[in-house]
Every structure is written in C-alpha cells, then in structure tokens.
Amino acid sequence: MFEATMEKTGLNSKNKLTTFFVVIFIAFPIVFTVTIKLRNSSFKILEGYSENKVLESGEIAQKNITFELLNEKLNVTNNGSRRVQNVTHENSDGGIQRVTDPIEGRTTDRKIVASEEGHKNASLTSSTNDSSSILIHNEKDKLLDGLLVSGFDEASCISRVQSHSFRKASLHKPARYLISKLRDYEELHGKCGPYSRAYKRNVKHLQSKKNIGAAMCKYIVWDPSNGLGNQMISIVSSFLYAILTERVLLVRFGADMNGLFCEPFLNSTWELPKNTPFWNERRVETYQTMLKKDKANNISKEALPSTLFLNLQHTIDDPEKLFHCDYNQDLLRHIPLLILQSDQYFVPSLFMNPSFNLEINKMFPEKDTIFHHLSRYLFHPSNEAWGLISRFYQTYLAEADEKIGLQIRVFSPNTTPKQAIMDLVLNCTISNNLLPELDTKNPASSYTRNKTLNAVLVASLYPEYGESLRAMYLNKPSISGELIGVYQPSHEEKQKFHDNMHNMKAWTEIYLLSLSDVLVTTSLSTFGYVAQGLGGLKPWLLYKLISNDTHFPACERDFSFEPCNHIPPKHYCNGKTIKDYASSFPFLKGCIDYSIGVKLVNDSAT
C-alpha cells in the first residue's frame, strides 16, 4: 500500500523531499550555533575536570578539580566569606561595570563582554553558575589542591573541613607526583595498618624474631622524644622516610599526646595499638650495634634482625650515624620493623642520599615546601583543639587588618633579664616596620588619622612580654595611627613534659601563629619551626639571648620556611669531613639561627 501511494504521488514526494533537505541545510547551522553558545555560557562550569591518577585496581583516585566561571576568580576570606578579585566579565558591547568588593567595600571597574544572548540569559545562568562554582571552589580549598583525600566523617574532624577558611590559600601547590605518592601510601596504610589481616599476620612473624623478607609489610614505629615542636618535625621526617622506603608509619603516642590530632589516614589509624608486643620493647638490637657487626664480619641479609632500634635524636656526643649512605640504607631496607626515635628534622639527611634525592625532587619541585605540604597533610587539630583555636581566632584575630605572630622563647631565664628580651623584640619589630613606633609628641591627634586595626598574637611561657606590649600601645598612640591589639592565649611559666593540657595549649598556639600574616620567632625554637612551616611563612628570627647583652641586628629574615636540621651528617660516606654542604649538595644551605645546621632552599643559588 505504501509503494502504491508513492507511485501516485511521486512528483509531489520529490518536491517535498527536496524542500525537507533545504530546510535542514538552513536550520542546522542555526541550531548548532545556539547549542555552542549555550554550552559556552550556561555549562562552562562543567569544564576543567582532570583526572590525576587511576589506581591499578581500577578505582579512580581523587580528581584534581579546577574551574573557571566566566573568568571570575574567587577566594575565601578568613571568616569564610566570598571575595571577588580581578573580575573581567565580558560582553559584546565592551561596556564597563562597577563592582563593589563585599568584604573590603572597595569599588572597581570591570569590562563587560558577553555573547549576543548574554543579556537574555544572564538572570537564568548567573545564579546557577555562581553557586556551582563556589561549591567546587570550596571543595578544592578543603582538599588543599588535592593534597587531602575526601571521604572522612566530617563531624569527627571539623578542622579538616573548616581550617581552609581561616587562612589564606597557599601560594605553593602540591605536585601531582606528590599527590600520587600520598594516594599510594594511603592504600598501603589501609592494607597493612593496625587491625588489618596483614598487620596481625606480620606481628606474629615479628614476634618470632625471624626476618622473612619482602613478603611482609614493613613498618616504622615513631618513638617520641623531647617537646611537642621536636616531636612534630620528627614525625614529618619519619613520614617522608616511610614514603621513600614503602613502610607504614605508626606513632607511639603517650597520654600527653591524646586528643591533639585527628587521624590523618582514611579508614585506618596511625597509632600503634597499646597491646602490641613492641609498645615497650627493650630487647631490640640498635642501629649502631648492627653497623659494628657489619664492619667486623660483613653481616649477611639473613643474619639481619627483624626489629631494629634507630636513634636519630640529638645527643651530647652525636656520633656519626651515616644514615644518609646508600650502603646503610640497603641494610635497613631488609629489616621489617624499625623503631625510630628522633627529635630532629632529618629530611636534609634524606636529601643527601642519591636514591632518595631523585624521588624527593619529583615530589617537591619547590624544595622548601616539604614540611609545608606534609605537615598540612598530617596535622589536623582534633575537635577539642579546634574549638580552642577557632574561638580564640574569631574573638580576637578575625577582624584584624593584619595579624602579627610573635613567639618568644627564653632559653636561659635565670641569666637573661626580661627587659633585655623586651628590648630585643621591640628593636626587631619596630626597626623592620612590623610594629609602629609610639607617638610621644602628639598623644591625642593620632587616634583619628588611621582606622587600621592590627592584632599581635604573643606566644610565650611568660606573661610579662604580652602585658608590656599591650600596655605600651594602650597608653600611647602609634605614630602611624594604627590601633594595636595584643593577645596572649596562655603563659605556663615553664615547659612541662608528659602533660596533655600543656601540649594542647602549645598546639593551639602553634596553629594560631601559623595563621599570621607576619611571623617573628626565636632562633633554634622547633615550636616556631612548626608554625612557620604550617603557615608557609618566612619568619623574622630573633637573636638567641642567653645573658644581659645586646645584639645588632636584633633579628634577621629567614630565607626558607623549612625547619633547620640541627645535627646534619658531618662526613661523606667515604669518611671524609663535609666542609661545605652547599658545594656538595645543591639546595642545602647553612641555617641562619644555627651555624652548624642545614636546611633546604628552593634555589640552589640562594
């Protein structure tokens, strides 16, 4: 029937078919153009997704999400509000639109260029694009540009979700290779960490004192030494060593460390279970003993112990450990369990090893960001600590135009007068324009000239420094008219060891210092090292006073926010003395605050 009909109406059908193709030919470019315009306006938010890595198991690793919405760049201010920066919306008429920053109140001009349909679709697309972009931006900020992984129970660690809105976004982005290595480590930790089948099986083998080789998971048990600052810099060093040697890092936290940090690894713990047979292990061969045996008899791999105690802490005699040498690392590679004790930032020693050096260079193209990235990855304040940090910050620091962190460590309080310390602090801060001078000639006029409010956070065991600074700026105006608020969270009078509340206060102050815009710390203080590393801040280093003397200059700006390694290796692996680190090891330089120490720098010519 269909064929008969076609025969009767052949001519008409041909005409209709011709007409149909003509319509299609005309309409298709129009539809295509409209589709492209809609895609480039309403759905531009969907562009920019990139996949960092696909795991061997087929699971997709955390994606590094970037976005650009009509070239509008957003950032989050310290109180979590949205700020618009460098806005350049464009439309066809090339007009100029005035935009007011919702936080700072400044009005700026921006060029407007949009598509022909832009005016019609603006109300439809802007709200959708804007809300979606903020969600993606906030997620990217929360995960610190891919450094962290999602999936944690947010209520169990509020700081992991909120902390990014309390500090400026880091100018230093983690390398994709570092992110890949962290994802690899997380997978290993989940497989071999406490309470896993592999962990239980490995503990039984280790108890038998037998070294069964490569089939086992390998571990580093970090053992605490000295104060909180020393412990944190040595934990970061141990974690990097664990990544480089494919070991699982477990930390032996005592009661004094309870409740300070959130768990850093998803669906696992980094704490060594207290019922492990290695919690208080005393009958363990030491690294030094193993080296002596090897020197005497060239020890075989089969004769190596299954567990070894490795002491890298600062001691009176500081014997050369040659930890950085390939041969010794090859021996350690075959030992399943290392119990490592250190109070030092021994990352420079790892950098001196040729094999480790290659990996470190790939993970950290910016050499002076190692502690910055790894400390932000590992150390998230617990909910209790975060409550103290966030409440103090919101009450005293959030509204300040500039935050100056001031950490004052007194190494010899019995021989160093407090006034000598105060003079040192003022010489440093005022001569370098970190704090304003007092206006002693016009005590009233300065109050009306400047509405800038700066907050000074003082971290010290002693209350006198905060009180003196506060009284100074209350009794007289500054010559610039700036208003200076001085706040000191605590003053414990003396450093306390094995005290949980003391450590909680110390951790709170370290973190608050890391939120500063400008940081002044005391030379040789690991407390200050942690704060500068977390915040990515190159501090002004106060000269270390030990008596009633003066020093000029009172402080000096550091060239790197990496911690200083106070006891680096003294000899090359062939036994010769190292006289100049920089000439033999690019990117290592002597520390400003400790002449025999070394630290990593980003530019070998620095």
N, C-alpha and C positions, 0 to 999 in steps of 0.2 A: 504493500500500500504506500509505504514511504517512497519507493522508487517510482511508482506511477505518478505520484504527486509531483515529484521532482521533474519528471519529463514534461508535465503540463506547464510547469511554471519555471522552466529552465532559464529563460531570459531574465525574468524578474529576480530569480535567485542570484544569478551572476551579478546583476546590478546591486542587490543587497549586500552580497559578499564583498564587492568592491568598496561599497560605502563603509562597511564594517572595518575593513583594513585601513581605510583613510582615517576614520575616527581614532582607531588605536594608534596610528602613526602620529597623530596630532596630540592625543591625550597623554601618551606615555611620558614624554619629556616633562610635562607639567607635573604629573603625579610624582615622578622621580625627584624633581627639584623640590617640591613641597616636603617630601619624605626626608630628603637630606637636610633641609632647613630645620625641620622638627627635631631630627636627630642631633643636630649641632646646637640646638638651644635647650629643649626640654630634657634631653637624655645625655647631656655632656657629662653629668655626674658619674655615669657608668664607665667612663673611660679611665685608663690609667692603672688598671689592676695588673699586677705582675706576680708571677709565682717564683718564689725564691728557690724552692727545692722540692723534689719528690723523693720521699724516702724509699728505700729498697723494698720495703714491704708493700709498697703501693699507696700508702697513706700520704696525703698531701700535707706538706709542712705548713707552718704558719705563713700566710701570704703577707707580703710587704705591700700594703695598700697605699697608693698615693692618689691625690686628686687635684683637679684644678677646675673650679667653677667660674667660668667667665673671667678668668684671670684674677679673681678676688682672693687675696691671701689673708688667712685668718690666723690669729693666735689667741691663746687663753691667758688672761692676766692672772696675777697672783691670787685673786679672790674667786677665780673660776669664771669671770665674766668674759664676754666675747669682745674682742677689739678688732677693728678693721684697719688694715695697713696697706698702703700702696695700691689703692683701688683704681683700676683702669677699665671700667665698663665702656664698651664702645658701641655706637650705633651709626646708622647711615648718615645722619646729618652732622656728625662731628661736633655736637654741642658740648657744653661744659656743665657739669652738675656739681653743686656744693654739697659736701658730705661732712657731718659732724661726728667725731670720734665719741662713742657713747661713754667711754671711761674718762678720757682726759678733757673732753669738751672743746677740743680744737676743731676749727672748721677749715677744710681744704677743698681745692678744686679738683675735679676729675673729668677726664674726657669721656664723652658718651658716644659709642659707636655700636649700633645694633643692626640686625637684619631688617628687611622691609616689613616683616611680620612682627618685629620686636615689640612695637607699641601695643599691638593687639594681644600678644601672648604674655606680656610682662607680668600681669597680675596672676595669670594661670601658672606660670613656671617658676617665678622667683621664690615663692614660699616653699614649694616642693624641693627645688634645688638647694635652697639655703639650709633647710632643716636636715636634708640628707647629707650635705657637705659637712655640717657641724658634727653629725654622728660619726662620720668616717674620720674626720679630723681628731675628735676626742678619742676614738678607739686607737688611732695611730699614736697619739700622745701617750695614752695609758700604757701602751706596749713599748714605749721608748724606741720608736722606729724599728720595731721587730726584735729588739733585744730580749723582751719578755715574751712569754707564750700565754695565750688565753686559756680558759677552761678552769681556772681556780674558783673556789667558792668565795665570792667577793665579801660576804659577811665575815668570813674567818680572817681576812686580812684587808681591812679598809684602806690602809695606806697604799696598797698596790693599785687601788682604783683612784684614790684622791690626790696622791702626792704630786702628780704631774702639774696640777693646777696651783700648787704652792710655790713653784719655782719657774724660772724662765726656761724655755726649751733649750736643750744643749746645742751648742754650735758644732758639736763633734758627733757625727753619725757613725753607728757601728758598721763595720764592713760586712758584706754578705758572707764572706768566708767565716768570720767570727760567728755570725748568726747560725750558719750551717753547723759549725763545730759545737755550739751550745745545744742545738737540737739533737745532734748525735750523742752528746753527753747525757742529756735528759733520757734518751732511750736506754742508754747503758745503765743509768742510775735506777730506772724503773725495773730493769731486768735483774740487776744484781744487788739492789739496795736492801735495807733491813726488811725482814718478814717475807721476802720473796723466797721461792723454792731454791733458787740458785744460792741465795745468801745462807740459808740453813744448811745446804749441802756443803758449801765452802767452809763454813765454821767447823763442821765435823772433820773435814780434811785437815784444817789448820790445827785443830786440837791434837791430831795425831802426829804433829811435828814433821809431816812429810811434805816435801815440795813436789807436787805432781805435775808442774809445768803449765803450758799455755792454755790447757782446757779450763782452768779455774778463772773466775773473776778475780781481779786484783784490786787491792784497797789501799787507801791512805787514811789512817786514823790520826786526825789532828789533835794534839795534846796541848792544853792551854799553858801559857807562861806569861807572867807579868800582868800589866794593867789592860784595860779594855782597848785602848788605842793600839798597843802592841799586838793584842790578840786579833784584832780585825785586819791589820795589814798582813799578818802571817797567814790568816785564813785565805785571803785573796791570793797570796803567793802559792799556798798549797792547792788551791782550786785550779790555778793555771797549770801547776805541775801535774795535777790529776788529768787534766785535758790532754796535755802533751804526752803523757805516758799511758793513756787509756785506763785509768784507775777510777774507782769510785771513792769520792771524798766523804768520810764520816767524821763528825765532830764530837768530841767528848766534853759536853757542857756540864759543868757542875751546877750546884744550886744557885750560885751567884749570877749565872747566865740565863736562868729560867725566865721565859716570858719577854725577852728583849726583841727577838726577831721572829718574823713569820717563816714558815717553811719555804725555801726557795724552789723546790722541785715538785712538779705536779704529781699527785697521786703517790707520793713517797715521802720519806723523812730523811734528813741528813744527820740526825742524831744517832750516835752509837747506842744501841739498847743497853740498859744498865745490867741486864742479865748475861751479857756476853762474857765469855771467859777472858777477854782481852781488856776488860774495863780497868782492872788494876794489875795488869800483867807485870811481874817483876823479873821473871827469869827469861829475859829476852836478850839475845846477842845484840851488841851495839855495832854501829857502822864503823867506828874506829877499830874495834876488835876484828871485824871482818877484813878491813884493809891490812891490818898487821898479819893476819893469817895468809892473805893472798900474797903479800910481799915476801913472806917466808917460803911458801910452798906452791904458789900459783894455783889457788883454790879452783877446783872444778865446779861446773854448774850444778852437778848432782850433790855436791857437798855443801851448797849454799843453804842457809836456814830458810824455813818457811815464813818466819816472822823476824823483823829487824827493827831495832830502835835507832832512829836517826835524829841526832841532836844538832839543830842548826841555830840554837839561841846564842845570844851574846854572853860570853864567859870572861873571866879575868885574864886567862892566858890566851884565849881564842886560837886554839891550834888550827893549822891549815887543814881544811877538810877535803879540798879538791873535788867538791860536789859538782863543779861545772865541767868536769872532764869526761870525755866520751867513754873511756875505759871503765871508770867507776859507775857511770850510768848504765853501762851494759851489764855489770854485775847486779845492780839494783833492779834492772828490768826483769830478772828471773826470780825475784822474791815476791810472793803473792801479797804479803801484808807488811806495810811499812807503818810504824808508829812514829809520827813526825812531831817533834817539839821545836818550836821556834818563837821568838819574839821580834823577828826581823822581817823586813820586806825584801825577800831574797830573789825577787824577779830579775834584777840585773845579773845575778849568777846564772839564771836560766838562759838569759840572752847571750851570755858568753859561751854557751855550748853550741857548737856548729849545727848540730841536728835540730835542736830546739829553736835556734835563731831563724831558720828558714820558715818554720811554722808560725813563730811569733810575728815575723814580718808580714806574712799573709793575713794573719788575723788582725793585726794592728798596723795599718799603713801609717797612722799617726802614733809614733812610739810613746808619746807622753799621755796617752789615753787609756793605758792598760788598767790602772787602778780605777779610773773614772768609770769605764764600762763595766768591769767585773764587780765593783762594789755596788753599783746601782742594780746589777742583776741579782746579787746575793742578799743584800741587806735591806729588808723592808721592815720598818718598825711594827711591832706587834700592836694589837688594838689598844692595849694599855699604854704603851709608849706613844702611839699615835694620838691618843686622847690628850696626853700632856703636851705634845708638840703642837697639835693643831689649835688647842685652846690658848696656849701662850702666844702663838703666832697671830691668831685672829684678834686677840685682846690688845697686843702691844705693837705688833710689827706690820700688820696687813696694810694699814693706811699710810705708811711712811713713803715719802718720795724716794728715799734711798736708805738702804739698810747696811750698816757698817758692823761687821763682826769683829770682836776684839777678844782674843784668847790670851790670857796672861798666866804663864806657868812660872813659878818661882822655885828654882832648883835648890837654893840654899837659903831658906827663910831665916835661919838664925844669924847669918852673916851679911845678909843683904837688906838694908833699910827699905821700908815700904816707900819712902819718899824718893829714893833713887830709882825704884821701879816706875813710880808715877812720872817722874821727870823723863825717863826713857820713853814711856808711852806717849806723852804729850809732844816731845821732840819729834818722834816718828810721825804721828798723825797730823800735827799742825804744819810741820815743815813740808810734808808731801801733799798738803791740801786735802787730806782725808777728813779732817775736822776743822772748823773755822776758829780763828783767833777770837778772843773776847774783846768787846768794845769798852774800854775803860774810860774813854773821854766823853762819850755821849750815851750814858746808860739808859736813856729812855727812847731816843729817836729811832733806834734800830728796830724796835718792835713792829713798826708799821711799814717797813721797806720791803719785807720779803715774807711770803707766806709758806715757804718751803719747810716741810717737816721731815727731819732725818731721825732715824732710830738707831741707837747704838746698843748692840747686844754684847754684854760683858760676860765671859765665861772664865771664872777663876775660883779657886778654893777659898779665897779671902774676900770678905765683903768691902774692905776699905777702898778698893780701886773703883768699883761701881759707885759707891757712895760719894767719893771725892769728885768723880766726873759728873755725877748728877748735880751735886751742889754747885759746881763750877758754872754750869750752863743755866742753872736756875737763878743764881744770884746776879749774874751779869748777862747782857745780850751778846750775841755773836756779832762780829764786825760786819758780816755779810747780811745779818738779819735773819739767818736761818734759825729755826727752832730745833733744838736738840733734845730728844728724849733718851734717857739712859735706863736700861733694864737689865737686871741680873737675875736669872732664874733660881740659882742656888749658891750657897757658899759653905762647903763641907769642912773647911778649915784644914783638913789633911786628907791625903789619898788613902782610901780604905780598900783593902784587898779581900776577896771572898765575901763581898757584901752585895746582895742583889739590888737593894734600893739605891745604893751608891752607883752601881753600874747603870741602873735605869735613869738616874739623873744625868750621868755622864753621856749616855746615848742620846738623851733628849737634847742636851746642849750641843753635842757634835752635830746632830741633824739640823738644829736651828742655825748654827754657824754656817752650815753648807747652803742655807737659803739666802745668805747675804749677797749684796751687790759688790761689796769690797770687803776683803778679809785681811786682818792682821793677826799673825800667830807668833808663838815663841819658838825660837830656834831649838831644834832637836826634839820637839814635842810630837809624839806619834798621835796624840789627841788632835792636834792641828793638822797633821798629815791626812787623817781620815776625812776631816771636814773639807779641806781644800780639794781632795780627790772626788768626793761625792758631788761637790758643787762645781767642779771644773774651774776652780779659781786659782790664779797665781797669786799667792799671798805676799804681803809685806812681812818679812821675817824680823822680829825684834831680836836684838843682840842679847845673848845669854849672859846676864849679870850674875856673879857669884859673890860680890862684895860691894862695898860702897865706892864704886868707881863710876866713871862716865865713859861713854863710847860715842864716837862720831864716824860715820852716820849712825843714828840710833837704830835704823832698820834698813833693809835692802829688799828690793822686789825680786822674788824668785823667778827663774826662767822656765819652770816646769811645775805642773801641779801633781806630778808623780811623787810618792814618798821617797825619802832618802834611804838607801841601804847603808847602814852604819858600819857593817863589817863585811865588805866585799872580799872576794878571794885576793890573797896577797901574791900568789905565784901563778905562773903559767903551768900548764900540765906537764911540761918538761922540767919543772922545778925552779926555773929562773924567776927572779923577782919582777913583779909588774911595777914599773916606774911611772908609766903614763897610760891611763886607761883609754883616753880619747884617741891616742895614736894607734892603739891596737884594736879597740872595739868602737867602731863608729856608733854614734847615738848614746854613748855613755860619757858622762861628764862629772867632775867633782862637785859635791854639794856645797852650796853657799854656807849652810849652817853647820857643816861638819867636814873639815878639810880632807879627812881620810875616807869619807863616804862617797858613794857614787849614785847617780840617778839617771834615768832615761830622759832624753830630749828628742824632740821631733826632728830637728835639723842638726845634722852632724857638724855643721859649721858654727852652731850657736856658741 
